[in-house]
Amino acid sequence: MTPDAHNSDDSDDQRRRLEREKSLEEQINSLKREDEVLYNILALDVWALAKTMDDFHPRFGLLS
C-alpha cells in the first residue's frame, strides 16, 4: 500500500466518522425538540383538564 493510499483510507475513515457524529448529533437534537413538544402538549392537557373541572366544580384547583 502506498503512503498516499494509506492517507486516503485515513481521510475516508475520518470523513465517515464525522458523518456518523453529525448524524448522531442531529438525532439527539431531534429527540430534544420532540421531548420539548411532548412536554408542552402534556402541560396543555393538564391545564385543559383543570380548566374543565373548574367549570364543573368552581375552585377545583384550590381544593388540594
PDBQT receptor file of N, H, CA, C and O in Angstrom, charges set to zero:
ATOM      1  N   MET A   1       0.867  -1.177   0.000  1.00  0.00    +0.000 N 
ATOM      2  CA  MET A   1       0.000   0.000   0.000  1.00  0.00    +0.000 C 
ATOM      3  C   MET A   1       0.905   1.229   0.000  1.00  0.00    +0.000 C 
ATOM      4  O   MET A   1       1.872   1.309   0.758  1.00  0.00    +0.000 OA
ATOM      5  N   THR A   2       0.582   2.154  -0.838  1.00  0.00    +0.000 N 
ATOM      6  H   THR A   2      -0.203   2.089  -1.454  1.00  0.00    +0.000 HD
ATOM      7  CA  THR A   2       1.392   3.369  -0.919  1.00  0.00    +0.000 C 
ATOM      8  C   THR A   2       1.000   4.319   0.197  1.00  0.00    +0.000 C 
ATOM      9  O   THR A   2      -0.099   4.223   0.742  1.00  0.00    +0.000 OA
ATOM     10  N   PRO A   3       1.895   5.236   0.541  1.00  0.00    +0.000 N 
ATOM     11  CA  PRO A   3       1.553   6.215   1.588  1.00  0.00    +0.000 C 
ATOM     12  C   PRO A   3       0.330   7.044   1.221  1.00  0.00    +0.000 C 
ATOM     13  O   PRO A   3      -0.466   7.395   2.092  1.00  0.00    +0.000 OA
ATOM     14  N   ASP A   4       0.175   7.360  -0.070  1.00  0.00    +0.000 N 
ATOM     15  H   ASP A   4       0.821   7.074  -0.778  1.00  0.00    +0.000 HD
ATOM     16  CA  ASP A   4      -0.996   8.136  -0.494  1.00  0.00    +0.000 C 
ATOM     17  C   ASP A   4      -2.283   7.349  -0.289  1.00  0.00    +0.000 C 
ATOM     18  O   ASP A   4      -3.298   7.910   0.126  1.00  0.00    +0.000 OA
ATOM     19  N   ALA A   5      -2.243   6.056  -0.577  1.00  0.00    +0.000 N 
ATOM     20  H   ALA A   5      -1.419   5.601  -0.913  1.00  0.00    +0.000 HD
ATOM     21  CA  ALA A   5      -3.427   5.215  -0.389  1.00  0.00    +0.000 C 
ATOM     22  C   ALA A   5      -3.761   5.118   1.093  1.00  0.00    +0.000 C 
ATOM     23  O   ALA A   5      -4.930   5.154   1.477  1.00  0.00    +0.000 OA
ATOM     24  N   HIS A   6      -2.736   4.996   1.916  1.00  0.00    +0.000 N 
ATOM     25  H   HIS A   6      -1.786   4.967   1.604  1.00  0.00    +0.000 HD
ATOM     26  CA  HIS A   6      -2.957   4.924   3.368  1.00  0.00    +0.000 C 
ATOM     27  C   HIS A   6      -3.574   6.233   3.878  1.00  0.00    +0.000 C 
ATOM     28  O   HIS A   6      -4.505   6.198   4.682  1.00  0.00    +0.000 OA
ATOM     29  N   ASN A   7      -3.080   7.361   3.431  1.00  0.00    +0.000 N 
ATOM     30  H   ASN A   7      -2.324   7.390   2.777  1.00  0.00    +0.000 HD
ATOM     31  CA  ASN A   7      -3.644   8.658   3.820  1.00  0.00    +0.000 C 
ATOM     32  C   ASN A   7      -5.072   8.801   3.328  1.00  0.00    +0.000 C 
ATOM     33  O   ASN A   7      -5.922   9.369   4.014  1.00  0.00    +0.000 OA
ATOM     34  N   SER A   8      -5.332   8.284   2.141  1.00  0.00    +0.000 N 
ATOM     35  H   SER A   8      -4.642   7.823   1.583  1.00  0.00    +0.000 HD
ATOM     36  CA  SER A   8      -6.686   8.347   1.585  1.00  0.00    +0.000 C 
ATOM     37  C   SER A   8      -7.649   7.525   2.438  1.00  0.00    +0.000 C 
ATOM     38  O   SER A   8      -8.772   7.952   2.707  1.00  0.00    +0.000 OA
ATOM     39  N   ASP A   9      -7.194   6.328   2.864  1.00  0.00    +0.000 N 
ATOM     40  H   ASP A   9      -6.282   5.982   2.645  1.00  0.00    +0.000 HD
ATOM     41  CA  ASP A   9      -8.033   5.485   3.723  1.00  0.00    +0.000 C 
ATOM     42  C   ASP A   9      -8.305   6.179   5.050  1.00  0.00    +0.000 C 
ATOM     43  O   ASP A   9      -9.427   6.143   5.556  1.00  0.00    +0.000 OA
ATOM     44  N   ASP A  10      -7.279   6.809   5.612  1.00  0.00    +0.000 N 
ATOM     45  H   ASP A  10      -6.368   6.838   5.201  1.00  0.00    +0.000 HD
ATOM     46  CA  ASP A  10      -7.448   7.530   6.878  1.00  0.00    +0.000 C 
ATOM     47  C   ASP A  10      -8.437   8.678   6.727  1.00  0.00    +0.000 C 
ATOM     48  O   ASP A  10      -9.289   8.880   7.592  1.00  0.00    +0.000 OA
ATOM     49  N   SER A  11      -8.333   9.421   5.650  1.00  0.00    +0.000 N 
ATOM     50  H   SER A  11      -7.641   9.256   4.947  1.00  0.00    +0.000 HD
ATOM     51  CA  SER A  11      -9.237  10.558   5.456  1.00  0.00    +0.000 C 
ATOM     52  C   SER A  11     -10.661  10.068   5.192  1.00  0.00    +0.000 C 
ATOM     53  O   SER A  11     -11.624  10.709   5.614  1.00  0.00    +0.000 OA
ATOM     54  N   ASP A  12     -10.801   8.926   4.490  1.00  0.00    +0.000 N 
ATOM     55  H   ASP A  12     -10.019   8.406   4.148  1.00  0.00    +0.000 HD
ATOM     56  CA  ASP A  12     -12.143   8.355   4.280  1.00  0.00    +0.000 C 
ATOM     57  C   ASP A  12     -12.750   7.910   5.604  1.00  0.00    +0.000 C 
ATOM     58  O   ASP A  12     -13.931   8.137   5.870  1.00  0.00    +0.000 OA
ATOM     59  N   ASP A  13     -11.921   7.270   6.431  1.00  0.00    +0.000 N 
ATOM     60  H   ASP A  13     -10.962   7.086   6.215  1.00  0.00    +0.000 HD
ATOM     61  CA  ASP A  13     -12.398   6.831   7.750  1.00  0.00    +0.000 C 
ATOM     62  C   ASP A  13     -12.805   8.035   8.597  1.00  0.00    +0.000 C 
ATOM     63  O   ASP A  13     -13.838   8.019   9.267  1.00  0.00    +0.000 OA
ATOM     64  N   GLN A  14     -11.985   9.062   8.556  1.00  0.00    +0.000 N 
ATOM     65  H   GLN A  14     -11.145   9.075   8.013  1.00  0.00    +0.000 HD
ATOM     66  CA  GLN A  14     -12.282  10.265   9.337  1.00  0.00    +0.000 C 
ATOM     67  C   GLN A  14     -13.561  10.936   8.830  1.00  0.00    +0.000 C 
ATOM     68  O   GLN A  14     -14.370  11.414   9.625  1.00  0.00    +0.000 OA
ATOM     69  N   ARG A  15     -13.738  10.969   7.517  1.00  0.00    +0.000 N 
ATOM     70  H   ARG A  15     -13.080  10.581   6.871  1.00  0.00    +0.000 HD
ATOM     71  CA  ARG A  15     -14.938  11.576   6.935  1.00  0.00    +0.000 C 
ATOM     72  C   ARG A  15     -16.178  10.796   7.352  1.00  0.00    +0.000 C 
ATOM     73  O   ARG A  15     -17.195  11.387   7.716  1.00  0.00    +0.000 OA
ATOM     74  N   ARG A  16     -16.094   9.468   7.298  1.00  0.00    +0.000 N 
ATOM     75  H   ARG A  16     -15.268   8.988   7.003  1.00  0.00    +0.000 HD
ATOM     76  CA  ARG A  16     -17.244   8.638   7.703  1.00  0.00    +0.000 C 
ATOM     77  C   ARG A  16     -17.554   8.815   9.192  1.00  0.00    +0.000 C 
ATOM     78  O   ARG A  16     -18.718   8.872   9.591  1.00  0.00    +0.000 OA
ATOM     79  N   ARG A  17     -16.493   8.902  10.010  1.00  0.00    +0.000 N 
ATOM     80  H   ARG A  17     -15.548   8.855   9.686  1.00  0.00    +0.000 HD
ATOM     81  CA  ARG A  17     -16.683   9.108  11.453  1.00  0.00    +0.000 C 
ATOM     82  C   ARG A  17     -17.362  10.451  11.715  1.00  0.00    +0.000 C 
ATOM     83  O   ARG A  17     -18.267  10.542  12.544  1.00  0.00    +0.000 OA
ATOM     84  N   LEU A  18     -16.926  11.488  11.008  1.00  0.00    +0.000 N 
ATOM     85  H   LEU A  18     -16.191  11.414  10.334  1.00  0.00    +0.000 HD
ATOM     86  CA  LEU A  18     -17.538  12.803  11.183  1.00  0.00    +0.000 C 
ATOM     87  C   LEU A  18     -18.992  12.809  10.732  1.00  0.00    +0.000 C 
ATOM     88  O   LEU A  18     -19.836  13.454  11.353  1.00  0.00    +0.000 OA
ATOM     89  N   GLU A  19     -19.285  12.087   9.649  1.00  0.00    +0.000 N 
ATOM     90  H   GLU A  19     -18.599  11.563   9.145  1.00  0.00    +0.000 HD
ATOM     91  CA  GLU A  19     -20.671  11.993   9.174  1.00  0.00    +0.000 C 
ATOM     92  C   GLU A  19     -21.547  11.271  10.195  1.00  0.00    +0.000 C 
ATOM     93  O   GLU A  19     -22.690  11.667  10.426  1.00  0.00    +0.000 OA
ATOM     94  N   ARG A  20     -21.011  10.208  10.808  1.00  0.00    +0.000 N 
ATOM     95  H   ARG A  20     -20.082   9.887  10.620  1.00  0.00    +0.000 HD
ATOM     96  CA  ARG A  20     -21.783   9.488  11.840  1.00  0.00    +0.000 C 
ATOM     97  C   ARG A  20     -22.019  10.371  13.050  1.00  0.00    +0.000 C 
ATOM     98  O   ARG A  20     -23.114  10.383  13.612  1.00  0.00    +0.000 OA
ATOM     99  N   GLU A  21     -20.996  11.108  13.453  1.00  0.00    +0.000 N 
ATOM    100  H   GLU A  21     -20.106  11.098  12.996  1.00  0.00    +0.000 HD
ATOM    101  CA  GLU A  21     -21.140  12.009  14.598  1.00  0.00    +0.000 C 
ATOM    102  C   GLU A  21     -22.174  13.090  14.304  1.00  0.00    +0.000 C 
ATOM    103  O   GLU A  21     -22.992  13.422  15.162  1.00  0.00    +0.000 OA
ATOM    104  N   LYS A  22     -22.137  13.637  13.096  1.00  0.00    +0.000 N 
ATOM    105  H   LYS A  22     -21.473  13.367  12.399  1.00  0.00    +0.000 HD
ATOM    106  CA  LYS A  22     -23.101  14.669  12.724  1.00  0.00    +0.000 C 
ATOM    107  C   LYS A  22     -24.512  14.099  12.725  1.00  0.00    +0.000 C 
ATOM    108  O   LYS A  22     -25.449  14.740  13.199  1.00  0.00    +0.000 OA
ATOM    109  N   SER A  23     -24.655  12.893  12.192  1.00  0.00    +0.000 N 
ATOM    110  H   SER A  23     -23.893  12.372  11.806  1.00  0.00    +0.000 HD
ATOM    111  CA  SER A  23     -25.967  12.237  12.177  1.00  0.00    +0.000 C 
ATOM    112  C   SER A  23     -26.464  11.992  13.601  1.00  0.00    +0.000 C 
ATOM    113  O   SER A  23     -27.640  12.200  13.902  1.00  0.00    +0.000 OA
ATOM    114  N   LEU A  24     -25.565  11.554  14.465  1.00  0.00    +0.000 N 
ATOM    115  H   LEU A  24     -24.611  11.385  14.221  1.00  0.00    +0.000 HD
ATOM    116  CA  LEU A  24     -25.938  11.301  15.857  1.00  0.00    +0.000 C 
ATOM    117  C   LEU A  24     -26.364  12.598  16.546  1.00  0.00    +0.000 C 
ATOM    118  O   LEU A  24     -27.352  12.616  17.280  1.00  0.00    +0.000 OA
ATOM    119  N   GLU A  25     -25.623  13.681  16.313  1.00  0.00    +0.000 N 
ATOM    120  H   GLU A  25     -24.821  13.667  15.717  1.00  0.00    +0.000 HD
ATOM    121  CA  GLU A  25     -25.982  14.977  16.893  1.00  0.00    +0.000 C 
ATOM    122  C   GLU A  25     -27.349  15.442  16.387  1.00  0.00    +0.000 C 
ATOM    123  O   GLU A  25     -28.145  15.986  17.152  1.00  0.00    +0.000 OA
ATOM    124  N   GLU A  26     -27.618  15.227  15.100  1.00  0.00    +0.000 N 
ATOM    125  H   GLU A  26     -26.971  14.785  14.478  1.00  0.00    +0.000 HD
ATOM    126  CA  GLU A  26     -28.914  15.615  14.547  1.00  0.00    +0.000 C 
ATOM    127  C   GLU A  26     -30.038  14.806  15.193  1.00  0.00    +0.000 C 
ATOM    128  O   GLU A  26     -31.105  15.345  15.487  1.00  0.00    +0.000 OA
ATOM    129  N   GLN A  27     -29.798  13.518  15.413  1.00  0.00    +0.000 N 
ATOM    130  H   GLN A  27     -28.931  13.080  15.175  1.00  0.00    +0.000 HD
ATOM    131  CA  GLN A  27     -30.811  12.670  16.051  1.00  0.00    +0.000 C 
ATOM    132  C   GLN A  27     -31.058  13.106  17.481  1.00  0.00    +0.000 C 
ATOM    133  O   GLN A  27     -32.204  13.149  17.928  1.00  0.00    +0.000 OA
ATOM    134  N   ILE A  28     -29.992  13.432  18.208  1.00  0.00    +0.000 N 
ATOM    135  H   ILE A  28     -29.061  13.397  17.845  1.00  0.00    +0.000 HD
ATOM    136  CA  ILE A  28     -30.143  13.895  19.589  1.00  0.00    +0.000 C 
ATOM    137  C   ILE A  28     -30.919  15.194  19.632  1.00  0.00    +0.000 C 
ATOM    138  O   ILE A  28     -31.818  15.354  20.458  1.00  0.00    +0.000 OA
ATOM    139  N   ASN A  29     -30.580  16.129  18.747  1.00  0.00    +0.000 N 
ATOM    140  H   ASN A  29     -29.849  15.999  18.077  1.00  0.00    +0.000 HD
ATOM    141  CA  ASN A  29     -31.297  17.408  18.702  1.00  0.00    +0.000 C 
ATOM    142  C   ASN A  29     -32.763  17.210  18.346  1.00  0.00    +0.000 C 
ATOM    143  O   ASN A  29     -33.633  17.889  18.891  1.00  0.00    +0.000 OA
ATOM    144  N   SER A  30     -33.040  16.288  17.440  1.00  0.00    +0.000 N 
ATOM    145  H   SER A  30     -32.333  15.736  16.997  1.00  0.00    +0.000 HD
ATOM    146  CA  SER A  30     -34.428  15.991  17.075  1.00  0.00    +0.000 C 
ATOM    147  C   SER A  30     -35.190  15.432  18.275  1.00  0.00    +0.000 C 
ATOM    148  O   SER A  30     -36.332  15.819  18.522  1.00  0.00    +0.000 OA
ATOM    149  N   LEU A  31     -34.563  14.528  19.015  1.00  0.00    +0.000 N 
ATOM    150  H   LEU A  31     -33.636  14.213  18.814  1.00  0.00    +0.000 HD
ATOM    151  CA  LEU A  31     -35.207  13.963  20.203  1.00  0.00    +0.000 C 
ATOM    152  C   LEU A  31     -35.456  15.030  21.267  1.00  0.00    +0.000 C 
ATOM    153  O   LEU A  31     -36.486  15.008  21.941  1.00  0.00    +0.000 OA
ATOM    154  N   LYS A  32     -34.513  15.964  21.417  1.00  0.00    +0.000 N 
ATOM    155  H   LYS A  32     -33.677  15.981  20.870  1.00  0.00    +0.000 HD
ATOM    156  CA  LYS A  32     -34.706  17.046  22.381  1.00  0.00    +0.000 C 
ATOM    157  C   LYS A  32     -35.893  17.911  21.988  1.00  0.00    +0.000 C 
ATOM    158  O   LYS A  32     -36.686  18.297  22.847  1.00  0.00    +0.000 OA
ATOM    159  N   ARG A  33     -36.031  18.225  20.688  1.00  0.00    +0.000 N 
ATOM    160  H   ARG A  33     -35.388  17.912  19.990  1.00  0.00    +0.000 HD
ATOM    161  CA  ARG A  33     -37.169  19.031  20.239  1.00  0.00    +0.000 C 
ATOM    162  C   ARG A  33     -38.480  18.274  20.441  1.00  0.00    +0.000 C 
ATOM    163  O   ARG A  33     -39.470  18.858  20.884  1.00  0.00    +0.000 OA
ATOM    164  N   GLU A  34     -38.494  16.984  20.121  1.00  0.00    +0.000 N 
ATOM    165  H   GLU A  34     -37.690  16.510  19.762  1.00  0.00    +0.000 HD
ATOM    166  CA  GLU A  34     -39.698  16.177  20.309  1.00  0.00    +0.000 C 
ATOM    167  C   GLU A  34     -40.072  16.110  21.785  1.00  0.00    +0.000 C 
ATOM    168  O   GLU A  34     -41.251  16.180  22.131  1.00  0.00    +0.000 OA
ATOM    169  N   ASP A  35     -39.074  15.975  22.655  1.00  0.00    +0.000 N 
ATOM    170  H   ASP A  35     -38.116  15.919  22.374  1.00  0.00    +0.000 HD
ATOM    171  CA  ASP A  35     -39.325  15.929  24.097  1.00  0.00    +0.000 C 
ATOM    172  C   ASP A  35     -39.958  17.235  24.564  1.00  0.00    +0.000 C 
ATOM    173  O   ASP A  35     -40.897  17.225  25.359  1.00  0.00    +0.000 OA
ATOM    174  N   GLU A  36     -39.443  18.358  24.070  1.00  0.00    +0.000 N 
ATOM    175  H   GLU A  36     -38.679  18.367  23.424  1.00  0.00    +0.000 HD
ATOM    176  CA  GLU A  36     -39.993  19.656  24.460  1.00  0.00    +0.000 C 
ATOM    177  C   GLU A  36     -41.434  19.804  23.970  1.00  0.00    +0.000 C 
ATOM    178  O   GLU A  36     -42.286  20.322  24.692  1.00  0.00    +0.000 OA
ATOM    179  N   VAL A  37     -41.705  19.355  22.752  1.00  0.00    +0.000 N 
ATOM    180  H   VAL A  37     -41.013  18.934  22.165  1.00  0.00    +0.000 HD
ATOM    181  CA  VAL A  37     -43.065  19.425  22.214  1.00  0.00    +0.000 C 
ATOM    182  C   VAL A  37     -44.006  18.569  23.063  1.00  0.00    +0.000 C 
ATOM    183  O   VAL A  37     -45.097  19.013  23.421  1.00  0.00    +0.000 OA
ATOM    184  N   LEU A  38     -43.589  17.350  23.382  1.00  0.00    +0.000 N 
ATOM    185  H   LEU A  38     -42.703  16.989  23.090  1.00  0.00    +0.000 HD
ATOM    186  CA  LEU A  38     -44.442  16.467  24.196  1.00  0.00    +0.000 C 
ATOM    187  C   LEU A  38     -44.668  17.047  25.586  1.00  0.00    +0.000 C 
ATOM    188  O   LEU A  38     -45.769  16.937  26.126  1.00  0.00    +0.000 OA
ATOM    189  N   TYR A  39     -43.649  17.659  26.171  1.00  0.00    +0.000 N 
ATOM    190  H   TYR A  39     -42.755  17.748  25.732  1.00  0.00    +0.000 HD
ATOM    191  CA  TYR A  39     -43.790  18.300  27.477  1.00  0.00    +0.000 C 
ATOM    192  C   TYR A  39     -44.828  19.420  27.402  1.00  0.00    +0.000 C 
ATOM    193  O   TYR A  39     -45.668  19.553  28.292  1.00  0.00    +0.000 OA
ATOM    194  N   ASN A  40     -44.768  20.220  26.341  1.00  0.00    +0.000 N 
ATOM    195  H   ASN A  40     -44.086  20.111  25.618  1.00  0.00    +0.000 HD
ATOM    196  CA  ASN A  40     -45.731  21.313  26.182  1.00  0.00    +0.000 C 
ATOM    197  C   ASN A  40     -47.152  20.791  25.951  1.00  0.00    +0.000 C 
ATOM    198  O   ASN A  40     -48.118  21.372  26.446  1.00  0.00    +0.000 OA
ATOM    199  N   ILE A  41     -47.274  19.704  25.205  1.00  0.00    +0.000 N 
ATOM    200  H   ILE A  41     -46.489  19.232  24.803  1.00  0.00    +0.000 HD
ATOM    201  CA  ILE A  41     -48.596  19.103  24.989  1.00  0.00    +0.000 C 
ATOM    202  C   ILE A  41     -49.163  18.592  26.313  1.00  0.00    +0.000 C 
ATOM    203  O   ILE A  41     -50.343  18.783  26.604  1.00  0.00    +0.000 OA
ATOM    204  N   LEU A  42     -48.317  17.944  27.110  1.00  0.00    +0.000 N 
ATOM    205  H   LEU A  42     -47.358  17.789  26.873  1.00  0.00    +0.000 HD
ATOM    206  CA  LEU A  42     -48.760  17.444  28.409  1.00  0.00    +0.000 C 
ATOM    207  C   LEU A  42     -49.203  18.594  29.307  1.00  0.00    +0.000 C 
ATOM    208  O   LEU A  42     -50.228  18.496  29.981  1.00  0.00    +0.000 OA
ATOM    209  N   ALA A  43     -48.441  19.676  29.319  1.00  0.00    +0.000 N 
ATOM    210  H   ALA A  43     -47.608  19.755  28.772  1.00  0.00    +0.000 HD
ATOM    211  CA  ALA A  43     -48.811  20.842  30.131  1.00  0.00    +0.000 C 
ATOM    212  C   ALA A  43     -50.153  21.399  29.678  1.00  0.00    +0.000 C 
ATOM    213  O   ALA A  43     -50.977  21.783  30.508  1.00  0.00    +0.000 OA
ATOM    214  N   LEU A  44     -50.376  21.446  28.383  1.00  0.00    +0.000 N 
ATOM    215  H   LEU A  44     -49.706  21.134  27.709  1.00  0.00    +0.000 HD
ATOM    216  CA  LEU A  44     -51.655  21.933  27.859  1.00  0.00    +0.000 C 
ATOM    217  C   LEU A  44     -52.794  21.000  28.256  1.00  0.00    +0.000 C 
ATOM    218  O   LEU A  44     -53.876  21.458  28.624  1.00  0.00    +0.000 OA
ATOM    219  N   ASP A  45     -52.553  19.696  28.183  1.00  0.00    +0.000 N 
ATOM    220  H   ASP A  45     -51.674  19.324  27.885  1.00  0.00    +0.000 HD
ATOM    221  CA  ASP A  45     -53.575  18.724  28.590  1.00  0.00    +0.000 C 
ATOM    222  C   ASP A  45     -53.939  18.882  30.065  1.00  0.00    +0.000 C 
ATOM    223  O   ASP A  45     -55.117  18.846  30.421  1.00  0.00    +0.000 OA
ATOM    224  N   VAL A  46     -52.948  19.055  30.913  1.00  0.00    +0.000 N 
ATOM    225  H   VAL A  46     -51.991  19.085  30.625  1.00  0.00    +0.000 HD
ATOM    226  CA  VAL A  46     -53.200  19.229  32.341  1.00  0.00    +0.000 C 
ATOM    227  C   VAL A  46     -53.996  20.509  32.580  1.00  0.00    +0.000 C 
ATOM    228  O   VAL A  46     -54.942  20.523  33.368  1.00  0.00    +0.000 OA
ATOM    229  N   TRP A  47     -53.605  21.583  31.893  1.00  0.00    +0.000 N 
ATOM    230  H   TRP A  47     -52.836  21.571  31.253  1.00  0.00    +0.000 HD
ATOM    231  CA  TRP A  47     -54.327  22.853  32.043  1.00  0.00    +0.000 C 
ATOM    232  C   TRP A  47     -55.780  22.683  31.588  1.00  0.00    +0.000 C 
ATOM    233  O   TRP A  47     -56.699  23.145  32.263  1.00  0.00    +0.000 OA
ATOM    234  N   ALA A  48     -55.987  22.021  30.443  1.00  0.00    +0.000 N 
ATOM    235  H   ALA A  48     -55.240  21.646  29.894  1.00  0.00    +0.000 HD
ATOM    236  CA  ALA A  48     -57.343  21.841  29.918  1.00  0.00    +0.000 C 
ATOM    237  C   ALA A  48     -58.199  21.006  30.879  1.00  0.00    +0.000 C 
ATOM    238  O   ALA A  48     -59.378  21.300  31.077  1.00  0.00    +0.000 OA
ATOM    239  N   LEU A  49     -57.611  19.980  31.466  1.00  0.00    +0.000 N 
ATOM    240  H   LEU A  49     -56.654  19.741  31.305  1.00  0.00    +0.000 HD
ATOM    241  CA  LEU A  49     -58.345  19.159  32.428  1.00  0.00    +0.000 C 
ATOM    242  C   LEU A  49     -58.719  19.982  33.660  1.00  0.00    +0.000 C 
ATOM    243  O   LEU A  49     -59.856  19.921  34.127  1.00  0.00    +0.000 OA
ATOM    244  N   ALA A  50     -57.770  20.744  34.180  1.00  0.00    +0.000 N 
ATOM    245  H   ALA A  50     -56.846  20.793  33.800  1.00  0.00    +0.000 HD
ATOM    246  CA  ALA A  50     -58.054  21.574  35.353  1.00  0.00    +0.000 C 
ATOM    247  C   ALA A  50     -59.107  22.627  35.029  1.00  0.00    +0.000 C 
ATOM    248  O   ALA A  50     -59.988  22.896  35.845  1.00  0.00    +0.000 OA
ATOM    249  N   LYS A  51     -59.019  23.216  33.855  1.00  0.00    +0.000 N 
ATOM    250  H   LYS A  51     -58.303  22.998  33.192  1.00  0.00    +0.000 HD
ATOM    251  CA  LYS A  51     -59.997  24.240  33.440  1.00  0.00    +0.000 C 
ATOM    252  C   LYS A  51     -61.393  23.616  33.326  1.00  0.00    +0.000 C 
ATOM    253  O   LYS A  51     -62.378  24.195  33.783  1.00  0.00    +0.000 OA
ATOM    254  N   THR A  52     -61.464  22.443  32.721  1.00  0.00    +0.000 N 
ATOM    255  H   THR A  52     -60.664  21.973  32.350  1.00  0.00    +0.000 HD
ATOM    256  CA  THR A  52     -62.758  21.762  32.574  1.00  0.00    +0.000 C 
ATOM    257  C   THR A  52     -63.344  21.415  33.936  1.00  0.00    +0.000 C 
ATOM    258  O   THR A  52     -64.530  21.634  34.183  1.00  0.00    +0.000 OA
ATOM    259  N   MET A  53     -62.513  20.874  34.815  1.00  0.00    +0.000 N 
ATOM    260  H   MET A  53     -61.550  20.696  34.614  1.00  0.00    +0.000 HD
ATOM    261  CA  MET A  53     -63.006  20.530  36.150  1.00  0.00    +0.000 C 
ATOM    262  C   MET A  53     -63.435  21.781  36.909  1.00  0.00    +0.000 C 
ATOM    263  O   MET A  53     -64.418  21.746  37.650  1.00  0.00    +0.000 OA
ATOM    264  N   ASP A  54     -62.717  22.875  36.736  1.00  0.00    +0.000 N 
ATOM    265  H   ASP A  54     -61.919  22.903  36.134  1.00  0.00    +0.000 HD
ATOM    266  CA  ASP A  54     -63.066  24.123  37.408  1.00  0.00    +0.000 C 
ATOM    267  C   ASP A  54     -64.411  24.651  36.907  1.00  0.00    +0.000 C 
ATOM    268  O   ASP A  54     -65.157  25.277  37.659  1.00  0.00    +0.000 OA
ATOM    269  N   ASP A  55     -64.715  24.395  35.630  1.00  0.00    +0.000 N 
ATOM    270  H   ASP A  55     -64.108  23.887  35.019  1.00  0.00    +0.000 HD
ATOM    271  CA  ASP A  55     -66.015  24.805  35.082  1.00  0.00    +0.000 C 
ATOM    272  C   ASP A  55     -67.156  24.024  35.754  1.00  0.00    +0.000 C 
ATOM    273  O   ASP A  55     -68.230  24.577  35.995  1.00  0.00    +0.000 OA
ATOM    274  N   PHE A  56     -66.922  22.749  36.052  1.00  0.00    +0.000 N 
ATOM    275  H   PHE A  56     -66.050  22.300  35.856  1.00  0.00    +0.000 HD
ATOM    276  CA  PHE A  56     -67.943  21.920  36.683  1.00  0.00    +0.000 C 
ATOM    277  C   PHE A  56     -67.961  22.082  38.208  1.00  0.00    +0.000 C 
ATOM    278  O   PHE A  56     -69.023  22.035  38.829  1.00  0.00    +0.000 OA
ATOM    279  N   HIS A  57     -66.807  22.269  38.792  1.00  0.00    +0.000 N 
ATOM    280  H   HIS A  57     -65.945  22.307  38.288  1.00  0.00    +0.000 HD
ATOM    281  CA  HIS A  57     -66.678  22.421  40.231  1.00  0.00    +0.000 C 
ATOM    282  C   HIS A  57     -65.819  23.650  40.509  1.00  0.00    +0.000 C 
ATOM    283  O   HIS A  57     -64.594  23.556  40.590  1.00  0.00    +0.000 OA
ATOM    284  N   PRO A  58     -66.474  24.807  40.653  1.00  0.00    +0.000 N 
ATOM    285  CA  PRO A  58     -65.689  26.023  40.877  1.00  0.00    +0.000 C 
ATOM    286  C   PRO A  58     -64.698  25.851  42.027  1.00  0.00    +0.000 C 
ATOM    287  O   PRO A  58     -64.988  25.175  43.013  1.00  0.00    +0.000 OA
ATOM    288  N   ARG A  59     -63.552  26.459  41.890  1.00  0.00    +0.000 N 
ATOM    289  H   ARG A  59     -63.316  27.009  41.088  1.00  0.00    +0.000 HD
ATOM    290  CA  ARG A  59     -62.454  26.406  42.841  1.00  0.00    +0.000 C 
ATOM    291  C   ARG A  59     -61.834  25.013  42.925  1.00  0.00    +0.000 C 
ATOM    292  O   ARG A  59     -61.178  24.676  43.911  1.00  0.00    +0.000 OA
ATOM    293  N   PHE A  60     -62.047  24.198  41.873  1.00  0.00    +0.000 N 
ATOM    294  H   PHE A  60     -62.579  24.471  41.072  1.00  0.00    +0.000 HD
ATOM    295  CA  PHE A  60     -61.492  22.839  41.835  1.00  0.00    +0.000 C 
ATOM    296  C   PHE A  60     -59.983  22.835  42.078  1.00  0.00    +0.000 C 
ATOM    297  O   PHE A  60     -59.469  22.006  42.828  1.00  0.00    +0.000 OA
ATOM    298  N   GLY A  61     -59.275  23.774  41.432  1.00  0.00    +0.000 N 
ATOM    299  H   GLY A  61     -59.693  24.448  40.822  1.00  0.00    +0.000 HD
ATOM    300  CA  GLY A  61     -57.821  23.819  41.559  1.00  0.00    +0.000 C 
ATOM    301  C   GLY A  61     -57.361  24.211  42.936  1.00  0.00    +0.000 C 
ATOM    302  O   GLY A  61     -56.191  24.023  43.270  1.00  0.00    +0.000 OA
ATOM    303  N   LEU A  62     -58.258  24.758  43.758  1.00  0.00    +0.000 N 
ATOM    304  H   LEU A  62     -59.208  24.911  43.487  1.00  0.00    +0.000 HD
ATOM    305  CA  LEU A  62     -57.870  25.200  45.091  1.00  0.00    +0.000 C 
ATOM    306  C   LEU A  62     -58.223  24.186  46.164  1.00  0.00    +0.000 C 
ATOM    307  O   LEU A  62     -58.032  24.454  47.351  1.00  0.00    +0.000 OA
ATOM    308  N   LEU A  63     -58.736  23.021  45.769  1.00  0.00    +0.000 N 
ATOM    309  H   LEU A  63     -58.892  22.804  44.805  1.00  0.00    +0.000 HD
ATOM    310  CA  LEU A  63     -59.185  22.036  46.746  1.00  0.00    +0.000 C 
ATOM    311  C   LEU A  63     -58.060  21.201  47.336  1.00  0.00    +0.000 C 
ATOM    312  O   LEU A  63     -58.323  20.412  48.244  1.00  0.00    +0.000 OA
ATOM    313  N   SER A  64     -56.851  21.327  46.884  1.00  0.00    +0.000 N 
ATOM    314  H   SER A  64     -56.637  21.968  46.146  1.00  0.00    +0.000 HD
ATOM    315  CA  SER A  64     -55.785  20.450  47.378  1.00  0.00    +0.000 C 
ATOM    316  C   SER A  64     -55.500  20.639  48.827  1.00  0.00    +0.000 C 
ATOM    317  O   SER A  64     -54.627  19.967  49.377  1.00  0.00    +0.000 OA
TER     318      SER A  64
